[in-house]
């Protein structure tokens, strides 16, 4: 059964389809306003939460607490520097086998997963001396 989305949810999905990277709720709000698609910030957050619970949107929280949203296309894996905030995408995933085992063992429908390592990038690490 296909979910029926509100106009607000549909606008957010359309915007996320054109975005190549994660985007914050505030950035979604500003972008929609620039496209003359007025929507309150609270509506943006409510719509994102609904889309997340449907498995259509995924959220990634940065080290500074900011949440970034993107379409659920593939699992995301990153190395994130705690000092400068640089985030590097990791293409290989050691967790796919575990994901399949968990789904089967616990009869749990997994939409996506994230794997993130926090530390210092080469630039910040070399500044430590």
MOPAC internal coordinates of N, CA, C and O (Angstrom, degrees):
PM7 1SCF
backbone

  N    0.0000 0     0.00 0     0.00 0    0    0    0
  C    1.4535 1     0.00 0     0.00 0    1    0    0
  C    1.5244 1   109.27 1     0.00 0    2    1    0
  O    1.2310 1   120.55 1   -55.14 1    3    2    1
  N    1.3080 1   116.55 1   124.86 1    3    2    1
  C    1.4530 1   121.82 1  -178.34 1    5    3    2
  C    1.5216 1   110.05 1   -83.20 1    6    5    3
  O    1.2310 1   120.93 1   -45.02 1    7    6    5
  N    1.3274 1   115.83 1   134.98 1    7    6    5
  C    1.4549 1   120.29 1  -179.94 1    9    7    6
  C    1.5298 1   109.99 1   -72.68 1   10    9    7
  O    1.2310 1   120.86 1   -35.72 1   11   10    9
  N    1.3191 1   115.97 1   144.28 1   11   10    9
  C    1.4555 1   121.38 1   175.24 1   13   11   10
  C    1.5175 1   106.74 1   -95.79 1   14   13   11
  O    1.2310 1   121.04 1   -53.92 1   15   14   13
  N    1.3277 1   115.62 1   126.08 1   15   14   13
  C    1.4548 1   120.13 1  -176.23 1   17   15   14
  C    1.5223 1   111.03 1  -103.92 1   18   17   15
  O    1.2310 1   121.66 1   -33.79 1   19   18   17
  N    1.3249 1   114.43 1   146.21 1   19   18   17
  C    1.4606 1   119.80 1   175.06 1   21   19   18
  C    1.5229 1   108.81 1   -69.81 1   22   21   19
  O    1.2310 1   120.98 1   -12.40 1   23   22   21
  N    1.3048 1   115.72 1   167.60 1   23   22   21
  C    1.4668 1   120.71 1   177.93 1   25   23   22
  C    1.5307 1   110.15 1   -60.09 1   26   25   23
  O    1.2310 1   120.42 1   139.94 1   27   26   25
  N    1.3185 1   116.80 1   -40.06 1   27   26   25
  C    1.4658 1   121.02 1   179.45 1   29   27   26
  C    1.5260 1   110.95 1   -62.53 1   30   29   27
  O    1.2310 1   120.50 1   134.00 1   31   30   29
  N    1.3227 1   116.64 1   -46.00 1   31   30   29
  C    1.4665 1   120.57 1   179.21 1   33   31   30
  C    1.5197 1   110.74 1   -62.80 1   34   33   31
  O    1.2310 1   120.40 1   139.58 1   35   34   33
  N    1.3244 1   116.84 1   -40.42 1   35   34   33
  C    1.4617 1   120.68 1   179.80 1   37   35   34
  C    1.5263 1   110.97 1   -64.38 1   38   37   35
  O    1.2310 1   120.16 1   139.77 1   39   38   37
  N    1.3185 1   117.30 1   -40.23 1   39   38   37
  C    1.4743 1   121.53 1   178.65 1   41   39   38
  C    1.5307 1   110.51 1   -63.22 1   42   41   39
  O    1.2310 1   120.71 1   138.20 1   43   42   41
  N    1.3175 1   116.25 1   -41.80 1   43   42   41
  C    1.4660 1   119.98 1   179.17 1   45   43   42
  C    1.5205 1   110.48 1   -65.95 1   46   45   43
  O    1.2310 1   120.02 1   136.22 1   47   46   45
  N    1.3248 1   117.57 1   -43.78 1   47   46   45
  C    1.4725 1   120.36 1   178.27 1   49   47   46
  C    1.5286 1   110.76 1   -60.37 1   50   49   47
  O    1.2310 1   120.34 1   137.37 1   51   50   49
  N    1.3258 1   116.96 1   -42.63 1   51   50   49
  C    1.4663 1   121.22 1   179.08 1   53   51   50
  C    1.5212 1   110.53 1   -61.84 1   54   53   51
  O    1.2310 1   120.32 1   136.52 1   55   54   53
  N    1.3261 1   116.99 1   -43.48 1   55   54   53
  C    1.4668 1   120.84 1   178.58 1   57   55   54
  C    1.5246 1   110.78 1   -63.76 1   58   57   55
  O    1.2310 1   120.02 1   135.31 1   59   58   57
  N    1.3330 1   117.57 1   -44.69 1   59   58   57
  C    1.4616 1   120.61 1  -178.59 1   61   59   58
  C    1.5315 1   111.90 1   -65.05 1   62   61   59
  O    1.2310 1   119.85 1   151.82 1   63   62   61
  N    1.3295 1   117.90 1   -28.18 1   63   62   61
  C    1.4728 1   120.97 1   177.74 1   65   63   62
  C    1.5193 1   111.35 1   -64.89 1   66   65   63
  O    1.2310 1   120.34 1   152.85 1   67   66   65
  N    1.3294 1   116.95 1   -27.15 1   67   66   65
  C    1.4671 1   120.62 1  -178.37 1   69   67   66
  C    1.5281 1   112.46 1   -95.39 1   70   69   67
  O    1.2310 1   120.41 1   177.01 1   71   70   69
  N    1.3135 1   116.82 1    -2.99 1   71   70   69
  C    1.4639 1   121.49 1  -177.75 1   73   71   70
  C    1.5213 1   110.12 1   -97.70 1   74   73   71
  O    1.2310 1   120.60 1   -51.61 1   75   74   73
  N    1.3140 1   116.46 1   128.39 1   75   74   73
  C    1.4642 1   121.35 1  -176.31 1   77   75   74
  C    1.5254 1   112.99 1   -85.97 1   78   77   75
  O    1.2310 1   120.12 1   164.93 1   79   78   77
  N    1.3385 1   117.38 1   -15.07 1   79   78   77
  C    1.4661 1   120.70 1  -177.83 1   81   79   78
  C    1.5201 1   108.88 1  -134.26 1   82   81   79
  O    1.2310 1   120.82 1    -7.67 1   83   82   81
  N    1.3160 1   116.04 1   172.33 1   83   82   81
  C    1.4551 1   120.23 1   176.77 1   85   83   82
  C    1.5170 1   110.65 1   -63.21 1   86   85   83
  O    1.2310 1   120.94 1   -31.56 1   87   86   85
  N    1.3079 1   115.81 1   148.44 1   87   86   85
  C    1.4604 1   121.67 1  -177.24 1   89   87   86
  C    1.5292 1   108.33 1  -137.16 1   90   89   87
  O    1.2310 1   120.45 1   -37.96 1   91   90   89
  N    1.3274 1   116.75 1   142.04 1   91   90   89
  C    1.4637 1   120.09 1  -178.63 1   93   91   90
  C    1.5324 1   110.47 1   -78.21 1   94   93   91
  O    1.2310 1   120.91 1   -17.27 1   95   94   93
  N    1.3150 1   115.86 1   162.73 1   95   94   93
  C    1.4650 1   120.84 1   177.44 1   97   95   94
  C    1.5239 1   109.92 1   -61.28 1   98   97   95
  O    1.2310 1   120.36 1   141.40 1   99   98   97
  N    1.3163 1   116.91 1   -38.60 1   99   98   97
  C    1.4799 1   121.26 1   178.50 1  101   99   98
  C    1.5230 1   110.08 1   -62.88 1  102  101   99
  O    1.2310 1   120.01 1   138.33 1  103  102  101
  N    1.3396 1   117.59 1   -41.67 1  103  102  101
  C    1.4652 1   121.00 1   178.48 1  105  103  102
  C    1.5304 1   110.81 1   -66.44 1  106  105  103
  O    1.2310 1   120.20 1   142.54 1  107  106  105
  N    1.3238 1   117.22 1   -37.46 1  107  106  105
  C    1.4690 1   121.06 1   176.31 1  109  107  106
  C    1.5229 1   109.06 1   -61.89 1  110  109  107
  O    1.2310 1   120.64 1   133.29 1  111  110  109
  N    1.3126 1   116.38 1   -46.71 1  111  110  109
  C    1.4640 1   122.32 1   179.01 1  113  111  110
  C    1.5336 1   110.93 1   -56.68 1  114  113  111
  O    1.2310 1   120.33 1   130.19 1  115  114  113
  N    1.3347 1   116.98 1   -49.81 1  115  114  113
  C    1.4705 1   121.85 1  -179.12 1  117  115  114
  C    1.5253 1   110.81 1   -63.67 1  118  117  115
  O    1.2310 1   120.44 1   136.14 1  119  118  117
  N    1.3313 1   116.76 1   -43.86 1  119  118  117
  C    1.4634 1   121.00 1  -179.28 1  121  119  118
  C    1.5316 1   111.37 1   -63.09 1  122  121  119
  O    1.2310 1   120.04 1   136.62 1  123  122  121
  N    1.3198 1   117.53 1   -43.38 1  123  122  121
  C    1.4632 1   120.51 1   178.92 1  125  123  122
  C    1.5276 1   110.96 1   -64.19 1  126  125  123
  O    1.2310 1   120.30 1   140.84 1  127  126  125
  N    1.3221 1   117.04 1   -39.16 1  127  126  125
  C    1.4736 1   120.37 1   177.48 1  129  127  126
  C    1.5249 1   110.53 1   -63.93 1  130  129  127
  O    1.2310 1   119.96 1   141.57 1  131  130  129
  N    1.3390 1   117.68 1   -38.43 1  131  130  129
  C    1.4665 1   120.66 1   179.47 1  133  131  130
  C    1.5260 1   111.18 1   -67.15 1  134  133  131
  O    1.2310 1   120.48 1   158.00 1  135  134  133
  N    1.3295 1   116.69 1   -22.00 1  135  134  133
  C    1.4637 1   121.66 1   177.73 1  137  135  134
  C    1.5354 1   111.17 1   -94.80 1  138  137  135
  O    1.2310 1   120.82 1  -165.01 1  139  138  137
  N    1.3435 1   116.05 1    14.99 1  139  138  137
  C    1.4691 1   122.41 1  -178.53 1  141  139  138
  C    1.5226 1   112.73 1    57.51 1  142  141  139
  O    1.2310 1   120.73 1  -145.93 1  143  142  141
  N    1.3207 1   116.21 1    34.07 1  143  142  141
  C    1.4585 1   121.83 1   175.74 1  145  143  142
  C    1.5231 1   107.27 1  -113.84 1  146  145  143
  O    1.2310 1   121.48 1  -105.98 1  147  146  145
  N    1.3206 1   114.76 1    74.02 1  147  146  145
  C    1.4516 1   120.16 1  -175.11 1  149  147  146
  C    1.5183 1   111.93 1   -61.56 1  150  149  147
  O    1.2310 1   121.98 1   -50.08 1  151  150  149
  N    1.3162 1   113.81 1   129.92 1  151  150  149
  C    1.4569 1   121.89 1  -179.48 1  153  151  150
  C    1.5269 1   105.89 1  -153.66 1  154  153  151
  O    1.2310 1   120.53 1   -43.87 1  155  154  153
  N    1.3047 1   116.58 1   136.13 1  155  154  153
  C    1.4529 1   119.77 1   179.17 1  157  155  154
  C    1.5217 1   111.81 1   -70.01 1  158  157  155
  O    1.2310 1   120.74 1   -27.29 1  159  158  157
  N    1.3178 1   116.19 1   152.71 1  159  158  157
  C    1.4606 1   121.10 1   179.69 1  161  159  158
  C    1.5278 1   111.26 1   -60.87 1  162  161  159
  O    1.2310 1   120.15 1   142.27 1  163  162  161
  N    1.3234 1   117.32 1   -37.73 1  163  162  161
  C    1.4714 1   120.12 1   178.08 1  165  163  162
  C    1.5255 1   110.61 1   -63.57 1  166  165  163
  O    1.2310 1   120.01 1   143.66 1  167  166  165
  N    1.3249 1   117.59 1   -36.34 1  167  166  165
  C    1.4676 1   121.53 1   177.31 1  169  167  166
  C    1.5209 1   110.57 1   -66.18 1  170  169  167
  O    1.2310 1   120.68 1   141.17 1  171  170  169
  N    1.3289 1   116.31 1   -38.83 1  171  170  169
  C    1.4714 1   120.46 1   176.87 1  173  171  170
  C    1.5229 1   109.13 1   -59.44 1  174  173  171
  O    1.2310 1   119.99 1   131.00 1  175  174  173
  N    1.3269 1   117.63 1   -49.00 1  175  174  173
  C    1.4649 1   121.16 1  -179.19 1  177  175  174
  C    1.5301 1   111.57 1   -62.95 1  178  177  175
  O    1.2310 1   119.83 1   135.98 1  179  178  177
  N    1.3401 1   117.92 1   -44.02 1  179  178  177
  C    1.4722 1   121.15 1   179.02 1  181  179  178
  C    1.5265 1   111.07 1   -62.44 1  182  181  179
  O    1.2310 1   120.87 1   137.18 1  183  182  181
  N    1.3285 1   115.94 1   -42.82 1  183  182  181
  C    1.4663 1   120.47 1  -179.81 1  185  183  182
  C    1.5231 1   110.88 1   -65.14 1  186  185  183
  O    1.2310 1   120.36 1   137.35 1  187  186  185
  N    1.3204 1   116.92 1   -42.65 1  187  186  185
  C    1.4685 1   120.65 1   178.60 1  189  187  186
  C    1.5299 1   110.71 1   -62.31 1  190  189  187
  O    1.2310 1   120.37 1   139.59 1  191  190  189
  N    1.3138 1   116.90 1   -40.41 1  191  190  189
  C    1.4679 1   120.50 1  -179.84 1  193  191  190
  C    1.5306 1   110.39 1   -63.83 1  194  193  191
  O    1.2310 1   120.28 1   136.41 1  195  194  193
  N    1.3170 1   117.06 1   -43.59 1  195  194  193
  C    1.4705 1   121.35 1   178.60 1  197  195  194
  C    1.5249 1   110.33 1   -62.68 1  198  197  195
  O    1.2310 1   120.46 1   133.27 1  199  198  197
  N    1.3264 1   116.72 1   -46.73 1  199  198  197
  C    1.4690 1   121.31 1  -179.52 1  201  199  198
  C    1.5258 1   111.11 1   -64.22 1  202  201  199
  O    1.2310 1   120.56 1   145.38 1  203  202  201
  N    1.3214 1   116.53 1   -34.62 1  203  202  201
  C    1.4682 1   121.13 1   177.39 1  205  203  202
  C    1.5275 1   110.30 1   -65.94 1  206  205  203
  O    1.2310 1   120.29 1   136.75 1  207  206  205
  N    1.3277 1   117.06 1   -43.25 1  207  206  205
  C    1.4623 1   120.97 1  -179.83 1  209  207  206
  C    1.5255 1   112.38 1   -68.30 1  210  209  207
  O    1.2310 1   120.27 1   157.94 1  211  210  209
  N    1.3209 1   117.09 1   -22.06 1  211  210  209
  C    1.4664 1   121.75 1   175.89 1  213  211  210
  C    1.5318 1   111.68 1   -85.22 1  214  213  211
  O    1.2310 1   120.65 1   172.32 1  215  214  213
  N    1.3432 1   116.36 1    -7.68 1  215  214  213
  C    1.4560 1   119.89 1  -179.52 1  217  215  214
  C    1.5116 1   114.21 1    81.79 1  218  217  215
  O    1.2310 1   119.70 1  -166.05 1  219  218  217
  N    1.3285 1   118.18 1    13.95 1  219  218  217
  C    1.4617 1   121.81 1  -179.43 1  221  219  218
  C    1.5189 1   112.94 1   -92.09 1  222  221  219
  O    1.2310 1   120.88 1   153.95 1  223  222  221
  N    1.3251 1   115.93 1   -26.05 1  223  222  221
  C    1.4602 1   122.05 1  -178.37 1  225  223  222
  C    1.5176 1   107.91 1  -126.27 1  226  225  223
  O    1.2310 1   121.07 1   -40.10 1  227  226  225
  N    1.3130 1   115.56 1   139.90 1  227  226  225
  C    1.4589 1   118.90 1   175.59 1  229  227  226
  C    1.5181 1   109.40 1  -116.60 1  230  229  227
  O    1.2310 1   121.73 1   -27.51 1  231  230  229
  N    1.3227 1   114.29 1   152.49 1  231  230  229
  C    1.4516 1   121.15 1  -179.13 1  233  231  230
  C    1.5218 1   108.92 1  -118.33 1  234  233  231
  O    1.2310 1   121.21 1   -41.51 1  235  234  233
  N    1.3017 1   115.30 1   138.49 1  235  234  233
  C    1.4587 1   121.98 1   176.02 1  237  235  234
  C    1.5180 1   107.47 1  -126.01 1  238  237  235
  O    1.2310 1   120.24 1   -53.59 1  239  238  237
  N    1.3154 1   117.15 1   126.41 1  239  238  237
  C    1.4597 1   121.40 1  -179.18 1  241  239  238
  C    1.5247 1   109.28 1   -97.80 1  242  241  239
  O    1.2310 1   120.86 1   -53.93 1  243  242  241
  N    1.3329 1   115.96 1   126.07 1  243  242  241
  C    1.4563 1   121.73 1   178.88 1  245  243  242
  C    1.5285 1   110.27 1   -79.08 1  246  245  243
  O    1.2310 1   120.74 1   -11.31 1  247  246  245
  N    1.3101 1   116.18 1   168.69 1  247  246  245
  C    1.4574 1   121.79 1   179.83 1  249  247  246
  C    1.5159 1   112.73 1   -58.51 1  250  249  247
  O    1.2310 1   119.93 1   150.51 1  251  250  249
  N    1.3342 1   117.73 1   -29.49 1  251  250  249
  C    1.4631 1   121.49 1  -179.59 1  253  251  250
  C    1.5341 1   112.55 1   -85.09 1  254  253  251
  O    1.2310 1   120.25 1  -177.51 1  255  254  253
  N    1.3418 1   117.12 1     2.49 1  255  254  253
  C    1.4537 1   121.67 1   177.93 1  257  255  254
  C    1.5149 1   114.32 1    95.32 1  258  257  255
  O    1.2310 1   119.72 1   167.59 1  259  258  257
  N    1.3317 1   118.13 1   -12.41 1  259  258  257
  C    1.4592 1   120.91 1  -179.95 1  261  259  258
  C    1.5251 1   110.31 1   -67.19 1  262  261  259
  O    1.2310 1   120.75 1   -42.00 1  263  262  261
  N    1.3212 1   116.16 1   138.00 1  263  262  261
  C    1.4590 1   121.89 1   178.53 1  265  263  262
  C    1.5223 1   109.38 1   -99.76 1  266  265  263
  O    1.2310 1   120.61 1   -48.49 1  267  266  265
  N    1.3269 1   116.44 1   131.51 1  267  266  265
  C    1.4558 1   122.26 1   176.37 1  269  267  266
  C    1.5185 1   108.72 1  -114.11 1  270  269  267
  O    1.2310 1   120.55 1   -41.80 1  271  270  269
  N    1.3120 1   116.55 1   138.20 1  271  270  269
  C    1.4575 1   122.65 1  -177.00 1  273  271  270
  C    1.5240 1   110.38 1  -114.37 1  274  273  271
  O    1.2310 1   120.95 1   -35.40 1  275  274  273
  N    1.3179 1   115.78 1   144.60 1  275  274  273
  C    1.4618 1   121.88 1   175.05 1  277  275  274
  C    1.5201 1   107.82 1  -152.47 1  278  277  275
  O    1.2310 1   121.17 1   -13.08 1  279  278  277
  N    1.3389 1   115.37 1   166.92 1  279  278  277
  C    1.4587 1   119.18 1   175.90 1  281  279  278
  C    1.5155 1   109.14 1   -67.74 1  282  281  279
  O    1.2310 1   120.46 1   -31.17 1  283  282  281
  N    1.3101 1   116.72 1   148.83 1  283  282  281
  C    1.4544 1   121.73 1   177.28 1  285  283  282
  C    1.5208 1   107.61 1   -82.62 1  286  285  283
  O    1.2310 1   120.81 1   -90.23 1  287  286  285
  N    1.3203 1   116.05 1    89.77 1  287  286  285
  C    1.4620 1   121.48 1   178.91 1  289  287  286
  C    1.5126 1   109.64 1  -106.38 1  290  289  287
  O    1.2310 1   121.48 1   136.00 1  291  290  289
  N    1.2964 1   114.77 1   -44.00 1  291  290  289
  C    1.4558 1   120.22 1  -176.77 1  293  291  290
  C    1.5187 1   108.37 1  -152.62 1  294  293  291
  O    1.2310 1   121.33 1   -15.80 1  295  294  293
  N    1.2976 1   115.06 1   164.20 1  295  294  293
  C    1.4505 1   119.74 1   177.98 1  297  295  294
  C    1.5231 1   109.12 1   -69.01 1  298  297  295
  O    1.2310 1   121.03 1   -30.03 1  299  298  297
  N    1.3056 1   115.64 1   149.97 1  299  298  297
  C    1.4617 1   121.48 1  -177.55 1  301  299  298
  C    1.5232 1   109.59 1  -115.40 1  302  301  299
  O    1.2310 1   121.08 1   -43.14 1  303  302  301
  N    1.3177 1   115.53 1   136.86 1  303  302  301
  C    1.4581 1   121.52 1   179.46 1  305  303  302
  C    1.5237 1   108.60 1  -138.09 1  306  305  303
  O    1.2310 1   120.46 1   -45.10 1  307  306  305
  N    1.3416 1   116.73 1   134.90 1  307  306  305
  C    1.4573 1   120.07 1  -173.66 1  309  307  306
  C    1.5206 1   113.14 1  -144.26 1  310  309  307
  O    1.2310 1   121.98 1   -24.74 1  311  310  309
  N    1.3274 1   113.81 1   155.26 1  311  310  309
  C    1.4550 1   123.52 1   164.22 1  313  311  310
  C    1.5247 1   104.68 1  -108.06 1  314  313  311
  O    1.2310 1   119.75 1   -56.50 1  315  314  313
  N    1.3218 1   118.09 1   123.50 1  315  314  313
  C    1.4572 1   120.79 1  -175.87 1  317  315  314
  C    1.5235 1   110.24 1  -123.04 1  318  317  315
  O    1.2310 1   121.42 1   -52.50 1  319  318  317
  N    1.3301 1   114.90 1   127.50 1  319  318  317
  C    1.4661 1   120.85 1   179.50 1  321  319  318
  C    1.5264 1   109.39 1   -81.49 1  322  321  319
  O    1.2310 1   121.00 1   -53.87 1  323  322  321
  N    1.3190 1   115.69 1   126.13 1  323  322  321
  C    1.4631 1   121.07 1  -178.94 1  325  323  322
  C    1.5250 1   112.28 1   -73.43 1  326  325  323
  O    1.2310 1   120.33 1   159.31 1  327  326  325
  N    1.3252 1   116.97 1   -20.69 1  327  326  325
  C    1.4595 1   119.84 1  -176.96 1  329  327  326
  C    1.5244 1   112.47 1   -88.16 1  330  329  327
  O    1.2310 1   119.74 1   125.88 1  331  330  329
  N    1.3282 1   118.09 1   -54.12 1  331  330  329
  C    1.4711 1   120.42 1  -175.80 1  333  331  330
  C    1.5166 1   113.58 1  -101.87 1  334  333  331
  O    1.2310 1   119.94 1   168.83 1  335  334  333
  N    1.3408 1   117.71 1   -11.17 1  335  334  333
  C    1.4494 1   121.00 1   177.59 1  337  335  334
  C    1.5162 1   115.41 1    85.30 1  338  337  335
  O    1.2310 1   120.03 1  -179.72 1  339  338  337
  N    1.3324 1   117.54 1     0.28 1  339  338  337
  C    1.4550 1   120.96 1   177.82 1  341  339  338
  C    1.5204 1   109.48 1   -58.34 1  342  341  339
  O    1.2310 1   120.81 1   -41.74 1  343  342  341
  N    1.3283 1   116.06 1   138.26 1  343  342  341
  C    1.4520 1   120.94 1   179.85 1  345  343  342
  C    1.5211 1   108.69 1  -128.40 1  346  345  343
  O    1.2310 1   120.77 1   -53.53 1  347  346  345
  N    1.3299 1   116.14 1   126.47 1  347  346  345
  C    1.4582 1   122.39 1  -178.49 1  349  347  346
  C    1.5226 1   108.03 1  -112.54 1  350  349  347
  O    1.2310 1   120.68 1   -50.16 1  351  350  349
  N    1.3290 1   116.31 1   129.84 1  351  350  349
  C    1.4628 1   121.08 1   179.06 1  353  351  350
  C    1.5228 1   109.90 1   -76.62 1  354  353  351
  O    1.2310 1   120.96 1   -44.35 1  355  354  353
  N    1.3349 1   115.77 1   135.65 1  355  354  353
  C    1.4710 1   122.44 1   175.40 1  357  355  354
  C    1.5266 1   106.17 1  -104.42 1  358  357  355
  O    1.2310 1   120.16 1   -53.03 1  359  358  357
  N    1.3160 1   117.30 1   126.97 1  359  358  357
  C    1.4617 1   120.11 1  -176.08 1  361  359  358
  C    1.5265 1   114.12 1   -85.79 1  362  361  359
  O    1.2310 1   119.68 1   149.39 1  363  362  361
  N    1.3097 1   118.22 1   -30.61 1  363  362  361
  C    1.4605 1   119.25 1  -179.32 1  365  363  362
  C    1.5286 1   110.03 1   -85.94 1  366  365  363
  O    1.2310 1   120.74 1   -29.91 1  367  366  365
  N    1.3351 1   116.18 1   150.09 1  367  366  365
  C    1.4525 1   120.30 1  -177.97 1  369  367  366
  C    1.5237 1   111.14 1  -130.75 1  370  369  367
  O    1.2310 1   120.33 1   -63.53 1  371  370  369
  N    1.3293 1   116.97 1   116.47 1  371  370  369
  C    1.4585 1   120.10 1   178.01 1  373  371  370
  C    1.5312 1   113.22 1   -83.60 1  374  373  371
  O    1.2310 1   119.99 1   178.99 1  375  374  373
  N    1.3335 1   117.63 1    -1.01 1  375  374  373
  C    1.4712 1   119.87 1  -172.26 1  377  375  374
  C    1.5307 1   115.15 1  -103.07 1  378  377  375
  O    1.2310 1   119.26 1   178.80 1  379  378  377
  N    1.3383 1   119.02 1    -1.20 1  379  378  377
  C    1.4703 1   119.02 1  -177.04 1  381  379  378
  C    1.5293 1   112.64 1   -61.31 1  382  381  379
  O    1.2310 1   120.08 1   137.42 1  383  382  381
  N    1.3081 1   117.44 1   -42.58 1  383  382  381
  C    1.4609 1   120.32 1   178.62 1  385  383  382
  C    1.5194 1   111.63 1   -62.31 1  386  385  383
  O    1.2310 1   120.71 1   137.94 1  387  386  385
  N    1.3187 1   116.24 1   -42.06 1  387  386  385
  C    1.4611 1   121.55 1   178.06 1  389  387  386
  C    1.5315 1   110.35 1   -63.04 1  390  389  387
  O    1.2310 1   120.43 1   138.57 1  391  390  389
  N    1.3273 1   116.78 1   -41.43 1  391  390  389
  C    1.4598 1   120.88 1   179.22 1  393  391  390
  C    1.5310 1   111.02 1   -58.24 1  394  393  391
  O    1.2310 1   120.48 1   134.07 1  395  394  393
  N    1.3199 1   116.68 1   -45.93 1  395  394  393
  C    1.4608 1   120.94 1   179.76 1  397  395  394
  C    1.5257 1   111.13 1   -63.18 1  398  397  395
  O    1.2310 1   120.28 1   137.91 1  399  398  397
  N    1.3385 1   117.07 1   -42.09 1  399  398  397
  C    1.4641 1   120.73 1   178.66 1  401  399  398
  C    1.5318 1   111.14 1   -62.21 1  402  401  399
  O    1.2310 1   120.62 1   136.15 1  403  402  401
  N    1.3209 1   116.43 1   -43.85 1  403  402  401
  C    1.4653 1   120.52 1  -178.68 1  405  403  402
  C    1.5214 1   111.58 1   -65.13 1  406  405  403
  O    1.2310 1   120.25 1   139.03 1  407  406  405
  N    1.3221 1   117.12 1   -40.97 1  407  406  405
  C    1.4682 1   120.36 1   178.51 1  409  407  406
  C    1.5159 1   110.60 1   -59.71 1  410  409  407
  O    1.2310 1   121.18 1   134.47 1  411  410  409
  N    1.3181 1   115.35 1   -45.53 1  411  410  409
  C    1.4578 1   120.25 1  -177.29 1  413  411  410
  C    1.5267 1   111.70 1   -70.10 1  414  413  411
  O    1.2310 1   120.58 1   131.12 1  415  414  413
  N    1.3184 1   116.49 1   -48.88 1  415  414  413
  C    1.4611 1   121.13 1  -175.66 1  417  415  414
  C    1.5304 1   112.62 1   -63.86 1  418  417  415
  O    1.2310 1   120.38 1   140.12 1  419  418  417
  N    1.3231 1   116.87 1   -39.88 1  419  418  417
  C    1.4606 1   120.64 1  -174.33 1  421  419  418
  C    1.5292 1   113.34 1  -105.69 1  422  421  419
  O    1.2310 1   120.14 1  -175.69 1  423  422  421
  N    1.3470 1   117.33 1     4.31 1  423  422  421
  C    1.4560 1   121.63 1  -177.40 1  425  423  422
  C    1.5272 1   109.46 1    47.84 1  426  425  423
  O    1.2310 1   121.60 1  -124.72 1  427  426  425
  N    1.3351 1   114.55 1    55.28 1  427  426  425
  C    1.4621 1   123.31 1  -173.86 1  429  427  426
  C    1.5116 1   108.45 1  -122.02 1  430  429  427
  O    1.2310 1   120.28 1   -57.19 1  431  430  429
  N    1.3209 1   117.07 1   122.81 1  431  430  429
  C    1.4668 1   121.00 1  -179.62 1  433  431  430
  C    1.5263 1   109.32 1   -82.41 1  434  433  431
  O    1.2310 1   120.33 1   -69.55 1  435  434  433
  N    1.3178 1   116.97 1   110.45 1  435  434  433
  C    1.4642 1   122.33 1  -179.77 1  437  435  434
  C    1.5209 1   108.64 1   -95.15 1  438  437  435
  O    1.2310 1   120.34 1   -54.86 1  439  438  437
  N    1.3299 1   116.96 1   125.14 1  439  438  437
  C    1.4621 1   122.21 1   178.41 1  441  439  438
  C    1.5264 1   111.00 1   -83.93 1  442  441  439
  O    1.2310 1   120.57 1   138.16 1  443  442  441
  N    1.3208 1   116.52 1   -41.84 1  443  442  441
  C    1.4551 1   122.04 1  -178.76 1  445  443  442
  C    1.5183 1   108.21 1  -165.96 1  446  445  443
  O    1.2310 1   120.80 1    -9.28 1  447  446  445
  N    1.3125 1   116.07 1   170.72 1  447  446  445
  C    1.4559 1   119.78 1   172.53 1  449  447  446
  C    1.5211 1   108.29 1  -142.13 1  450  449  447
  O    1.2310 1   121.43 1   -18.55 1  451  450  449
  N    1.3163 1   114.88 1   161.45 1  451  450  449
  C    1.4591 1   120.46 1   175.81 1  453  451  450
  C    1.5166 1   107.96 1  -126.71 1  454  453  451
  O    1.2310 1   121.45 1   -28.22 1  455  454  453
  N    1.2966 1   114.84 1   151.78 1  455  454  453
  C    1.4503 1   121.22 1   176.44 1  457  455  454
  C    1.5187 1   105.71 1  -138.42 1  458  457  455
  O    1.2310 1   120.58 1   -58.79 1  459  458  457
  N    1.3168 1   116.50 1   121.21 1  459  458  457
  C    1.4489 1   119.65 1  -175.40 1  461  459  458
  C    1.5158 1   110.17 1  -136.89 1  462  461  459
  O    1.2310 1   121.46 1   -45.98 1  463  462  461
  N    1.3122 1   114.80 1   134.02 1  463  462  461
  C    1.4504 1   121.81 1   176.83 1  465  463  462
  C    1.5207 1   107.86 1  -111.93 1  466  465  463
  O    1.2310 1   120.37 1   -45.20 1  467  466  465
  N    1.3220 1   116.90 1   134.80 1  467  466  465
  C    1.4596 1   121.84 1  -179.04 1  469  467  466
  C    1.5224 1   110.03 1  -112.81 1  470  469  467
  O    1.2310 1   120.48 1   -39.52 1  471  470  469
  N    1.3100 1   116.68 1   140.48 1  471  470  469
  C    1.4620 1   122.08 1   179.57 1  473  471  470
  C    1.5042 1   109.30 1   179.49 1  474  473  471
  O    1.2310 1   120.57 1    34.59 1  475  474  473
  N    1.3325 1   116.52 1  -145.41 1  475  474  473
  C    1.4584 1   121.73 1  -179.83 1  477  475  474
  C    1.5198 1   109.93 1  -119.22 1  478  477  475
  O    1.2310 1   120.69 1   -47.17 1  479  478  477
  N    1.3396 1   116.29 1   132.83 1  479  478  477
  C    1.4642 1   120.77 1   176.92 1  481  479  478
  C    1.5348 1   108.57 1   -69.84 1  482  481  479
  O    1.2310 1   120.90 1    -9.00 1  483  482  481
  N    1.3213 1   115.89 1   171.00 1  483  482  481
  C    1.4720 1   121.19 1  -177.21 1  485  483  482
  C    1.5237 1   111.10 1   -57.82 1  486  485  483
  O    1.2310 1   120.09 1   136.41 1  487  486  485
  N    1.3241 1   117.44 1   -43.59 1  487  486  485
  C    1.4731 1   121.62 1  -178.98 1  489  487  486
  C    1.5284 1   111.15 1   -61.71 1  490  489  487
  O    1.2310 1   120.39 1   130.64 1  491  490  489
  N    1.3356 1   116.85 1   -49.36 1  491  490  489
  C    1.4689 1   120.46 1  -178.53 1  493  491  490
  C    1.5121 1   111.64 1   -70.49 1  494  493  491
  O    1.2310 1   120.21 1   144.08 1  495  494  493
  N    1.3296 1   117.20 1   -35.92 1  495  494  493
  C    1.4438 1   121.27 1   179.04 1  497  495  494
  C    1.5362 1   110.57 1   -63.99 1  498  497  495
  O    1.2310 1   120.18 1   139.08 1  499  498  497
  N    1.3294 1   117.26 1   -40.92 1  499  498  497
  C    1.4701 1   120.13 1  -179.54 1  501  499  498
  C    1.5112 1   111.95 1   -71.12 1  502  501  499
  O    1.2310 1   119.30 1   157.00 1  503  502  501
  N    1.3404 1   118.94 1   -23.00 1  503  502  501
  C    1.4534 1   122.27 1   176.72 1  505  503  502
  C    1.5287 1   111.79 1   -72.54 1  506  505  503
  O    1.2310 1   120.83 1   157.48 1  507  506  505
  N    1.3395 1   116.03 1   -22.52 1  507  506  505
  C    1.4642 1   120.31 1   179.14 1  509  507  506
  C    1.5133 1   111.33 1   -67.28 1  510  509  507
  O    1.2310 1   121.52 1   151.32 1  511  510  509
  N    1.3106 1   114.70 1   -28.68 1  511  510  509
  C    1.4413 1   120.35 1   174.67 1  513  511  510
  C    1.4638 1   114.35 1    88.78 1  514  513  511
  O    1.2310 1   120.10 1   180.00 1  515  514  513

